[in-house]
Amino acid sequence: MADKDPQWIEHAELDKGSLTKKAKKAGMGVQSFAKKNAGSPGKLGKQSRLAETLSKLRGKGATK
């Protein structure tokens, strides 16, 4: 099993706002768009899965 990078989030490729733009263009919210496209191949799928992961890290009751 490969060693997991404990700082993986710092090394993630982030193109801030791009998933939000895609979701708004589709007329959806970001989380619903991410959930719908999580199984997609390529960059859209990676962005969607990362958005879902980060929303879980944020936790319930957290503020922006």
Buried (B, 14 or more C-beta within 10 A) or exposed (E): EEEEEEEEEEEEEEEEEEBBEBBEEEEBEBEEBBBEBBEEEEEBBBBBBBBBBEBEEEEEEEEE
